[in-house]
Amino acid sequence: MTFMIVFIAIILVVAVVATFIILKQEETKMKTYEEEGETVKDELKRSHEYESSSLSKNVKNLSWIYAIVTIMSFVVLAIYIYYR
């Protein structure tokens, strides 16, 4: 049982770390944009780019992360129920 608790904890930590990595990438992009200086045209271009590619990429990555975490949690729960 201790193994399963540790395994779930590790899975959750990995999911949280992966989430923060994705958020950090977005923060880095924003800082880069701020340092370069912004014009209205640049902001509009970046906004369209974000809506079309960046947002869908991040949502897809986060969906994969949490889908894997959910599946692994159910596997560990099934193992626990089986051996209990």
C-alpha positions in Angstrom: 0.0 0.0 0.0 2.9 2.4 0.7 4.2 1.8 -2.8 0.9 2.9 -4.3 0.7 6.1 -2.2 4.3 7.0 -3.2 3.5 6.2 -6.8 0.4 8.4 -6.8 2.4 11.2 -5.1 5.1 11.0 -7.8 2.6 11.1 -10.6 1.0 14.2 -9.1 4.3 15.9 -8.6 5.3 15.2 -12.2 1.9 16.6 -13.4 2.3 19.8 -11.3 5.9 20.3 -12.5 4.9 19.8 -16.1 2.1 22.3 -15.7 4.5 24.9 -14.2 7.0 24.3 -17.1 4.3 25.1 -19.6 3.3 28.2 -17.6 7.0 29.3 -17.4 7.3 29.0 -21.2 4.4 31.4 -21.6 5.9 33.8 -19.1 9.2 33.8 -20.9 7.4 34.6 -24.2 5.6 37.5 -22.6 8.8 38.9 -21.1 10.5 38.6 -24.5 7.6 40.5 -26.1 7.8 43.2 -23.5 11.6 43.7 -23.9 11.3 44.0 -27.7 8.8 46.8 -27.5 5.3 46.6 -28.8 3.4 48.3 -31.6 -0.3 47.9 -32.2 0.5 45.8 -35.3 2.8 43.5 -33.3 0.3 43.1 -30.6 -2.5 42.2 -33.1 -0.2 39.7 -34.9 0.8 38.1 -31.6 -2.8 37.9 -30.5 -3.8 36.1 -33.7 -0.8 33.8 -33.4 -1.7 33.0 -29.7 -5.3 32.2 -30.6 -4.5 30.0 -33.5 -1.5 28.0 -32.4 -0.2 28.6 -28.9 -3.4 28.2 -27.0 -4.3 25.0 -28.8 -0.8 23.6 -28.2 -0.9 24.4 -24.5 -4.3 23.0 -24.0 -3.3 19.8 -25.9 -0.2 19.4 -23.7 -2.1 20.0 -20.5 -4.8 17.6 -21.6 -2.2 14.8 -22.2 -0.6 15.4 -18.9 -3.8 15.2 -16.9 -5.2 12.3 -19.0 -2.0 10.3 -18.2 -2.2 11.2 -14.5 -5.9 10.2 -14.3 -5.3 6.9 -16.1 -2.3 6.1 -13.9 -4.3 6.9 -10.7 -7.0 4.5 -11.8 -4.4 1.8 -12.4 -3.0 2.3 -9.0 -6.5 2.3 -7.5 -7.3 -1.0 -9.3 -4.1 -2.5 -8.0 -4.9 -1.4 -4.5 -8.4 -2.8 -4.7 -7.1 -6.1 -6.1 -4.5 -6.7 -3.4 -6.6 -5.4 -0.5 
